[in-house]
Amino acid sequence: MMPILPYMLSAVLLGALVAFQPLANAILARAIGSPYGAAAISIAVAGIGALAMVGVTGRGDIGRATLASVPWWVFCAGLVGTVFVAGGVIIAPVTGGLLFFACVVAGQLGGAMLADHFGWFGVVVRPISLVRLLGLALVLGGALLVQRG
C-alpha cells in the first residue's frame, strides 16, 4: 500500500494554489471589463495546459471511441468548472479569498456527503451519520467565524 501522506500534502499544496485562481482571474476581469471573458480565458488556458499534459505524459485515450463510451452527463463536469471559475471571479473579490473558500469547502463537503450517502458516481456508500454532520457543522461554523473576523 502506498503511503498517503505525500498525497495529502500535495492536495494541501494544490488547495493553496487554487486559492489564488479566483483572485488572479478577478484582476483579469477588471482589466478586460468582463468576468465571463476572464473565465473564458482562464478555462481556455486550462484546456491547453491539460492537452499539453496528455501529450507530454502520453496518458489518456481521448479518442472518439473512448469519449463515445462515456455517459453524456459526465461532460457536464466541464460546465461545473466553468460556473465555478466565473462564480469565483465575481464572488471572491467581494467576500475575500478566505471566506469564499470556506464557503466553497462547506459546499463541497455537503455535496460529497450526499454522493457518499447515495453512492452517486460509483463511490462506496457511506451513510450520513451524526459525526459526519457535526464535521460539516464545524466547517460551516468556521465559515461564519471567518466572516465575522
VEXNUDO-966971 format. One record per atom (N, C-alpha, C, O, CB): residue in three letters; x, y, z. Coordinates in steps of 0.02 Angstrom, whole numbers, plus 32768, in hexadecimal, padded with zeros to 4 digits. Glycine has a CB too. Layout:
<zanus>
alaXYZ;...
</zanus>
This chain:
<zanus>
met802A7FC58000;met800080008000;met802C803E8000;met805D80428026;met7FD08000803D;met801B806E7FD6;met804380AC7FD1;met803680D9800D;met7FFE80DC8026;met803280D17F8F;pro806980FC8023;pro805E812C805A;pro803081658043;pro8037817E800B;pro80A281488074;ile80028178806E;ile7FD181AA805A;ile7FE981F1806A;ile7FD08221804B;ile7F8F819D807E;leu801781F98099;leu802D823C80AE;leu804582678074;leu803282A28070;leu8063823680E1;pro806F824E8045;pro80838279800D;pro804882917FE3;pro804982C97FCA;pro80B482537FE0;tyr801582677FDC;tyr7FDA827C7FB7;tyr7FB382B27FDD;tyr7F9A82E17FBF;tyr7FAD823F7FA9;met7FAF82AA801E;met7F8C82DC8046;met7FB0831F8043;met7F908353803A;met7F8782C48090;leu7FF2831D8049;leu8018835C8045;leu8012837B8000;leu800E83B87FF9;leu8062834F8056;ser801283527FCC;ser8009836B7F88;ser7FC4838C7F80;ser7FBE83C07F60;ser801183337F55;ala7F91836D7F9E;ala7F4E83897F9B;ala7F4B83CD7FBE;ala7F2983FB7FA7;ala7F1B83587FBA;val7F6D83D27FF7;val7F6F8412801B;val7F9184477FEF;val7F7A84807FEB;val7F95840B805F;leu7FC884357FCE;leu7FEA84647FA2;leu7FBE84787F67;leu7FBB84B37F55;leu802C84457F87;leu7F9B84487F4A;leu7F6D84587F14;leu7F3684877F2C;leu7F2384B67F09;leu7F4E84187EF6;gly7F1D84797F68;gly7EEA84A57F84;gly7F0284EC7F8D;gly7EDD851C7F80;gly7ED2848B7FC7;ala7F4184F47FA2;ala7F5D85377FA9;ala7F6385597F65;ala7F5585957F5F;ala7FA385347FCA;leu7F7685347F32;leu7F7A85517EEF;leu7F3585667ED6;leu7F2D859B7EB8;leu7F9A851F7EBE;val7F03853B7EE1;val7EC0854A7ECA;val7EA485887EED;val7E7A85AC7ED1;val7E91850D7ED7;ala7EBB85967F2A;ala7EA485D17F4E;ala7EB586117F29;ala7E9386447F31;ala7EC285D37F94;phe7EE986107F01;phe7EFE864C7EDD;phe7EDA86547E9A;phe7ED9868B7E7F;phe7F49864A7ED1;gln7EBC861F7E80;gln7E9D86217E3E;gln7E6686557E37;gln7E6A867F7E09;gln7E8185DD7E2D;pro7E3386567E62;pro7DFE86887E58;pro7E1786CF7E62;pro7DFE86FE7E44;pro7DC4867B7E86;leu7E4986D87E8D;leu7E64871B7E98;leu7E8A87347E5B;leu7E84876E7E48;leu7E91871B7ED6;ala7EB287087E3D;ala7ED6871B7E00;ala7EA487267DC7;ala7EAC87547D9F;ala7F0986E57DED;asn7E7286FB7DC2;asn7E4087037D8D;asn7E1987447D96;asn7E0387627D65;asn7E0F86C77D8D;ala7E0F875A7DD4;ala7DEC87997DE0;ala7E1587D47DC6;ala7DF988057DAC;ala7DDE87A37E2A;ile7E5787D07DCC;ile7E8288057DB0;ile7E7988067D64;ile7E73883C7D46;ile7ECC87F97DC3;leu7E7887CB7D45;leu7E6E87C77CFD;leu7E2A87E27CEA;leu7E2388057CB8;leu7E75877F7CE5;ala7DF687D27D11;ala7DB287EA7D03;ala7DAF88367D05;ala7D9088557CDA;ala7D8187CD7D36;arg7DD088547D36;arg7DD1889E7D39;arg7DF688BB7CFD;arg7DE288EE7CE2;arg7DF388B57D7B;ala7E2C889B7CE9;ala7E5388B57CB1;ala7E2D88B27C6F;ala7E3188E07C47;ala7E95888D7CAA;ile7E08887C7C64;ile7DE488767C25;ile7D9B888C7C29;ile7D7988907BF6;ile7DE8882F7C0C;gly7D8388997C66;gly7D3F88B27C6F;gly7D09887C7C6C;gly7CCF888C7C5E;gly7D3188E57C3C;ser7D1C883D7C79;ser7CE988087C75;ser7CFE87CC7C9F;ser7D3287AD7C92;ser7CDE87F27C2D;pro7CD587BB7CD2;pro7CE5877E7CF9;pro7CDF873F7CCE;pro7D03870F7CD8;pro7CB887797D36;tyr7CB087407C9F;tyr7CA687057C75;tyr7CDF86FE7C42;tyr7CF386C67C31;tyr7C6387087C52;gly7CF787367C29;gly7D3187347BFD;gly7D6E871A7C21;gly7D9586F37C05;gly7D3F87797BE0;ala7D77872F7C60;ala7DB087177C88;ala7DA986CC7C94;ala7DDA86A77C91;ala7DB4873D7CCB;ala7D6B86B67CA2;ala7D60866E7CAC;ala7D7086487C6C;ala7D8E86127C6F;ala7D1686617CC2;ala7D5C86627C33;ala7D6986417BF3;ala7DB3863B7BE6;ala7DCB86077BD0;ala7D4786677BB9;ile7DD886707BF3;ile7E21866F7BE9;ile7E41863C7C18;ile7E6B86157C04;ile7E3F86B57BF4;ser7E2C863D7C57;ser7E48860F7C89;ser7E3B85C77C75;ser7E68859C7C79;ser7E2B861D7CCD;ile7DFE85B97C5F;ile7DEC85747C4D;ile7E1185607C0D;ile7E2585267C06;ile7DA0856E7C44;ala7E19858E7BDE;ala7E3E857E7BA1;ala7E86856C7BB1;ala7EA2853C7B96;ala7E3B85B97B6F;val7EA585937BDD;val7EEB85857BF1;val7EEE85417C14;val7F1C851A7C09;val7F0685BD7C1F;ala7EBC85337C3F;ala7EBA84F27C61;ala7EB384B97C2F;ala7ED484857C36;ala7E8084F07C94;gly7E8984C27BFD;gly7E80848F7BCA;gly7EBF84817BA3;gly7ED184487B96;gly7E4984A27B9B;ile7EE284B67B90;ile7F2284AF7B6D;ile7F55848B7B9A;ile7F7A84607B83;ile7F3D84F47B56;gly7F57849F7BD9;gly7F84847F7C08;gly7F7684357C11;gly7FA3840C7C13;gly7F8184A27C4B;ala7F3584247C16;ala7F2283DE7C1F;ala7F3483B57BE1;ala7F4E837D7BE6;ala7ED783D87C2D;leu7F2883D17BA6;leu7F3A83AD7B68;leu7F8683A47B64;leu7F9E83707B4D;leu7F2183D37B2A;ala7FAB83D77B79;ala7FF483D07B7A;ala800B83997BA9;ala803883737B99;ala801584137B8E;met7FEA83947BE3;met7FFB835E7C12;met7FED83197BF4;met801582EB7BFC;met7FD383667C53;val7FB583127BD1;val7FA582D37BB1;val7FDB82C37B7C;val7FF2828B7B77;val7F5E82D57B8F;gly7FED82F67B56;gly802082EC7B22;gly806482DA7B3E;gly808682AE7B23;gly802683297AF8;val807982FC7B72;val80BB82F07B8F;val80BF82AD7BB3;val80F082897BAD;val80CD83297BC0;thr808A829C7BD9;thr808C825E7BFF;thr807782227BD6;thr808881E97BE8;thr805F82657C3C;gly8052822D7BA0;gly803981F57B79;gly800381CE7B9D;gly7FF181977B88;gly807281C77B68;arg7FE881EB7BD2;arg7FB581C97BFA;arg7F7081E57BE7;arg7F6582217BE8;arg7FC281D17C46;gly7F4481B87BD7;gly7F0081CC7BC9;gly7EED81BF7B81;gly7F0F81D47B52;gly7EF782157BD8;asp7EB6819D7B78;asp7E9B818F7B36;asp7E5F81BE7B2C;asp7E2881B07B44;asp7E8681447B2D;ile7E6A81F47B09;ile7E3482247AFE;ile7E19821F7AB7;ile7E0282507A99;ile7E4C826B7B0C;gly7E1D81E37A9C;gly7E0381D77A59;gly7DB781D47A59;gly7D9681CE7A8D;gly7E1F81977A3D;arg7D9C81D97A1C;arg7D5381DB7A13;arg7D30819D7A31;arg7CFD81A47A51;arg7D4281E179CA;ala7D4D81627A26;ala7D2C81247A3E;ala7D2981237A8A;ala7CF681107AA7;ala7D5280E67A25;thr7D5F81387AAA;thr7D6081397AF3;thr7D2F816C7B0E;thr7D09815D7B3C;thr7DA681497B0D;leu7D2E81A77AF0;leu7D0181DB7B08;leu7CB881C87AFC;leu7C8D81DA7B24;leu7D10821E7AE5;ala7CAB81A47AC6;ala7C66818E7AB8;ala7C4E815A7AEB;ala7C1181507AF2;ala7C6181727A71;ser7C7C81397B0E;ser7C6981067B3E;ser7C5581237B82;ser7C3E80FE7BAE;ser7CA180D47B47;val7C6081637B8B;val7C5281847BCB;val7C0B81A17BC9;val7BF781BC7B96;val7C8681BD7BDA;pro7BE4819A7C00;pro7BA181B87C00;pro7BA482037BF2;pro7BD282257C07;pro7B7E81AB7C45;trp7B72821D7BCE;trp7B7282637BB9;trp7B7982947BF3;trp7B9A82C77BEE;trp7B3382727B93;trp7B5982837C2C;trp7B5782B17C64;trp7B9B82BA7C85;trp7BA582EB7CAA;trp7B25829A7C97;val7BCA828D7C79;val7C0E82947C95;val7C2F82D47C7C;val7C5682F37C9F;val7C3982567C84;phe7C1F82E67C3E;phe7C3E83227C21;phe7C2583627C41;phe7C4383977C38;phe7C3083237BD6;cys7BEE835E7C66;cys7BD683997C8A;cys7C0683AF7CC1;cys7C0183E77CDA;cys7B91838A7CA9;ala7C3583847CD4;ala7C6783977D06;ala7C8E83D47CED;ala7CA283FF7D16;ala7C97835C7D14;gly7C9983D97CAD;gly7CBA84147C91;gly7C9284537C9C;gly7CAE84897CA8;gly7CC7840A7C47;leu7C4F844D7C98;leu7C2484877CA6;leu7C28849C7CEF;leu7C2684D77CFF;leu7BDC84787C92;val7C2E846A7D1B;val7C3784797D62;val7C7684A27D6C;val7C7684D37D92;val7C3984387D8D;gly7CAC848E7D4A;gly7CEA84B57D4E;gly7CE184FB7D35;gly7CFD852A7D52;gly7D2184927D26;thr7CBB85037CFF;thr7CAF85467CE3;thr7C8985717D15;thr7C9A85AB7D20;thr7C8885407CA2;val7C5485557D33;val7C2D857A7D64;val7C58858B7DA1;val7C5385C37DBC;val7BEE85517D7A;phe7C82855D7DB6;phe7CAD856A7DF0;phe7CDE85A37DE1;phe7CE685D07E0A;phe7CD3852A7E04;val7CFE85A07DA8;val7D3085D47D98;val7D0D86187D91;val7D2586497DAC;val7D5585C27D56;ala7CD6861A7D6C;ala7CB286597D64;ala7C9786727DA7;ala7C9A86AE7DB5;ala7C7986517D31;gly7C7B86457DCF;gly7C6286597E11;gly7C9986737E3E;gly7C8F86A47E61;gly7C3F861F7E32;gly7CD286527E3C;gly7D0A86697E65;gly7D2286AF7E52;gly7D3486D77E7D;gly7D4486397E5F;val7D2186BE7E11;val7D3587007DF9;val7D0787367E16;val7D1D876D7E26;val7D3487037DAB;ile7CC787267E1C;ile7C9687567E34;ile7C9387587E80;ile7C8F878E7E9D;ile7C5187467E17;ile7C94871E7EA0;ile7C89871A7EE8;ile7CC787297F12;ile7CC2874E7F43;ile7C6F86D67EFA;ala7D00870D7F00;ala7D3C87137F2B;ala7D52875B7F37;ala7D68876A7F6F;ala7D7486ED7F0B;pro7D4F87887F06;pro7D6287CD7F15;pro7D3587EF7F49;pro7D4B881D7F6B;pro7D6387F67ED6;val7CF787D87F4E;val7CC887F47F7E;val7CD287D67FC3;val7CD387FA7FF5;val7C7F87E97F67;thr7CDA87947FC6;thr7CDF87728007;thr7D26876E8021;thr7D318766805D;thr7CC2872D8002;gly7D5687727FF4;gly7D9B87648005;gly7DA8871A7FF9;gly7D7986F17FF9;gly7DAA8777804F;gly7DE787097FF0;gly7DF886C47FE0;gly7DE886938017;gly7DCF865C8008;gly7E4186C07FD1;leu7DF586A48056;leu7DEA8675808D;leu7DA186638095;leu7D9086278099;leu7E05869180CD;leu7D7586948097;leu7D2E868680A0;leu7D1386618063;leu7CEB86338069;leu7D0686C780AC;phe7D2886768027;phe7D1286537FEB;phe7D2186097FEF;phe7CF585DF7FE4;phe7D3386727FAC;phe7D5F85F87FFF;phe7D7285B28000;phe7D57858D803D;phe7D4B85508039;phe7DBC85AB7FFE;ala7D4B85AF8075;ala7D2B858E80AD;ala7CE585788099;ala7CCF854180AA;ala7D2885BD80EC;cys7CC185A38075;cys7C7E8592805D;cys7C81855C8027;cys7C58852F8026;cys7C5B85D18042;val7CB285617FFA;val7CBA852E7FC5;val7CC784EA7FE5;val7CA984B87FD1;val7CF385417F95;val7CF484E88016;val7D0384A88036;val7CC5848C8059;val7CB884508057;val7D3D84B18069;ala7C9F84B7807A;ala7C6184A0809A;ala7C3284828067;ala7C15844D8072;ala7C3E84DA80C0;gly7C2B84A3802E;gly7C0084897FF9;gly7C1B84487FDC;gly7BF5841A7FCF;gly7BF984BC7FC2;gln7C5D84447FD3;gln7C7B84067FBA;gln7C6F83CC7FEA;gln7C5F83957FD5;gln7CC684107FAE;leu7C7883DA802B;leu7C6D83A5805C;leu7C24838E805E;leu7C1683538064;leu7C8483BC80A0;gly7BF683BE8059;gly7BB083AC8057;gly7B9F8381801A;gly7B7D834F801F;gly7B8483EA8058;gly7BB883967FE0;gly7BAD83707FA3;gly7BCD832B7FA7;gly7BB082FA7F91;gly7BC783957F68;ala7C0A83297FC1;ala7C2D82E97FC7;ala7C0982BB7FF8;ala7C07827E7FEE;ala7C7682F47FDE;met7BED82D8802D;met7BC882AF805E;met7B8C828F803C;met7B7C82558048;met7BB282DB809A;leu7B6982B58012;leu7B30829A7FEE;leu7B4682637FBD;leu7B26822F7FB8;leu7B0A82D17FC9;ala7B7C82707F99;ala7B96823E7F69;ala7BA881FE7F8E;ala7B9981C87F76;ala7BD3825A7F42;asp7BC982057FC7;asp7BDB81CA7FEF;asp7B9D81A58008;asp7B9981688004;asp7C0881DE802A;his7B6D81CB8021;his7B3181AD803E;his7B098185800B;his7AF1814E801A;his7B0481E4805C;phe7B0381A07FCF;phe7ADA817F7F9B;phe7B0481557F6B;phe7AE881347F40;phe7AB481B37F75;gly7B4681577F71;gly7B7081307F44;gly7B72814C7EFE;gly7B7E81277ECE;gly7B5980E97F42;trp7B67818D7EF8;trp7B6881AC7EB5;trp7BAE81A67E96;trp7BE081A47EB9;trp7B5381F67EBA;phe7BAF81A37E54;phe7BED81A27E2C;phe7C1981667E3C;phe7C5681687E30;phe7C1581E27E38;gly7BFB81317E57;gly7C2180F47E62;gly7C4B80F27EA2;gly7C7380C57EAA;gly7C4C80E87E2A;val7C4281237ECF;val7C6881217F0D;val7C4980EE7F3D;val7C0E80DE7F37;val7C6B81677F2F;val7C7180D67F6B;val7C5880A77F9E;val7C2780CD7FCB;val7C3381067FDE;val7C93808A7FC8;val7BEF80AD7FDA;val7BBC80CC8005;val7BD780D4804C;val7BEF80A4806B;val7B7A80A28006;arg7BD481118064;arg7BE6812280A9;arg7BAD814D80C4;arg7BA9818880B4;arg7C2C814780AE;pro7B81812F80EC;pro7B4581538102;pro7B5581938129;pro7B898198814A;pro7B1A8125812D;ile7B2881C28124;ile7B2D81FF814C;ile7B2581EA8195;ile7AF881C481A7;ile7AF782358138;ser7B52820481BF;ser7B5081F48206;ser7B528234822E;ser7B60826A8213;ser7B8A81C4821A;leu7B45822E826D;leu7B4882688299;leu7B8F82868299;leu7B9782C38298;leu7B33825582E1;val7BC1825C829B;val7C078274829C;val7C16829A825C;val7C3682CE825E;val7C38823982A5;arg7C0082808222;arg7C0C82A281E2;arg7BE782E581E1;arg7C02831781CA;arg7BF5827681A7;leu7BA982E681FA;leu7B84832581FC;leu7BA58357822A;leu7BA78393821B;leu7B3C83188214;leu7BC083408262;leu7BE4836D828F;leu7C238389826E;leu7C3383C48277;leu7BF7834982D1;gly7C46835F8248;gly7C8183778223;gly7C6E83AE81F3;gly7C9083E181EE;gly7CA2833E81FE;leu7C3783A481CE;leu7C1F83D7819F;leu7C0A841681C5;leu7C18844E81AE;leu7BE583BC8175;ala7BEA840D81FE;ala7BD584478226;ala7C12846F823E;ala7C1084AD8241;ala7BAC84308263;leu7C49844D824E;leu7C8684708262;leu7CA1849A8229;leu7CB884D38234;leu7CBB843D8279;val7CA0847F81EC;val7CB784A681B3;val7C8A84E381A7;val7CA3851A819B;val7CBA847A8173;leu7C4984D881AB;leu7C1A851081A3;leu7C25854481DB;leu7C23858081CE;leu7BD184F881A3;gly7C2F852C8217;gly7C3F855A824F;gly7C7F85808242;gly7C8585BC8251;gly7C4485348291;gly7CB0855E8226;gly7CEF857E8214;gly7CE585B581E1;gly7D0385EA81E5;gly7D21854C81FA;ala7CBA85A881B0;ala7CAB85DB817D;ala7C8B8619819F;ala7C9C8652818D;ala7C7C85BF8147;leu7C5E860D81CE;leu7C40864681F2;leu7C74866C821B;leu7C7186AA821E;leu7C07862D8220;leu7CA28649823A;leu7CD7866A8260;leu7D0486938232;leu7D1886CB8243;leu7D0186368286;val7D14867881F8;val7D3D869C81C7;val7D1986DD81B2;val7D38871281AD;val7D4B86708189;gln7CD786D781A7;gln7CB087128192;gln7CB0874881C9;gln7CB3878381B9;gln7C6986FE8181;arg7CAD87338207;arg7CAC8763823E;arg7CF18781824D;arg7CF787B78269;arg7C918742827C;gly7D25875B823A;gly7D6A876F824B;gly7D8287A5821E;gly7DBA87BC8225;gly7D9A87358248;
</zanus>
